[in-house]
């Protein structure tokens, strides 16, 4: 979800003045020795080597290429530095209806505490209930609540919303407070994460902001912010007066089990790094649970790291694929290494498909996206543009068993500037569900044909080339 046009223009100018940032080069670790030992944890702690070997053997049996799976897990361990967690239950959530239902249910069911961290946070409504009313009610019932939001992403949210939460005793914290006097570089350092943690046992992460854009399809009424776009943090797309807003297509994951510990840790690190105190955090340790059998790795990427963990993991996943790479991307502004990895995968016979938006709340990002079609199509990558609504999902499925869902976009900004959070899920169950979402999306998409694409107007090509000059800031 991009900024409104005026804010975007200011950010672009400020970014340029701040100087050029550089995309890190990630070595192709698949061609080197990967002796990294895969670390796996469950609710009790680290698995023994015997238990780890048995689990890895089970995961490898689900893959079309067992050797490739073993190699990939070792590579991913080396580049991410984070352990795998087994014993999780993972439920993909599609669009506003699923995501809002799960989010409001998690808030209702929390017994001890709630952590909320969102790029765009608004007083959204679901089934006639406002978020602010629900949070205050739960706090009055004894649930401790910490809320963190990005000051630039939520710039259009009325201040009264946050003041009301704080007045009720809820801890509220801005990430990197935005100011006209801020140094130029600080404008780029944004908290793009979407996280809800309930009692350290259940979490929801993905691409869905708590934004009015999702209300029209989630059981809530589309209020002023949804109808005008004024509080959505982006430029509203033109539509005929009186017509309903376009639906937003997105994906979240609801996760229960040991891997939620990693999301709790990431939230608490962010909280204290932004000036929040340890006293405001909740130190309750419940008996660990293992409600499922899915294997999850949580990856938190932070602005300023030499090589962001998600970026290295993404490239490792594409490079290690043996049969399939299916990407759904809201903002496809790929780096050189990402384009190279996709093209090389297609050339070696991998089924590489991209499901991308046909129109977007960021027309510059869309122009850059389309500028790369010809080269990818020539390499054998299949490209589809979804026609119905706004595509905001960020998902990848590789070999039917390795999936990523999170807040990271397939763009430069998620590599260079944003703090993000993503979940890698290993297993056929989640992979099959995300594949179904992908194929369902194809029913509303049009395939891009290379021969026809080359005949698009010269003015479009010129516009695409212009925005390529600014791609690292999009």
Secondary structure, 3 states (H helix, E strand, C coil): CCCCHHHHHHHHHHHHHCCCCCCCCCCCHHHCCCCCCCCEEECCEECCHHHHHHHHHHHHHHCCCHHHHHHHHHHHHHHHCCCEEEEEEEEEEEHHHHHHHHHHHHHHHCCCEEEEEECCECCCEECCEEHHHHHHHHHHCCCEEEEEEECCCCCCCCHHHHHHHHHCCCEEEEECCCCCCCCHHHHHCCECCEEEEECCCEEEEECCCECHHHHHHCCCCCCHHHHHCCCCCCCCCCCCCCCCCCCEECEEEEEECCCHHHHHHHHHHHHHHCCCCHHHCCCCCCCCCCCCCEEEEEEEECCCCCCCHHHHHHHHHHHHCCCEEEEEECCCECCHHHHHHHHHHHHCCCEEEEEEECCCCCHHHHHHHHHCHHHHHHHCCEEEEECCCEECCEEEEECCCEEEEECCCCEHHHHHCCEEEEEEEECHHHHHHHHHHHHHHHCCEEECCHHHHCCCCHHHHHHHHHHHCCHHHC
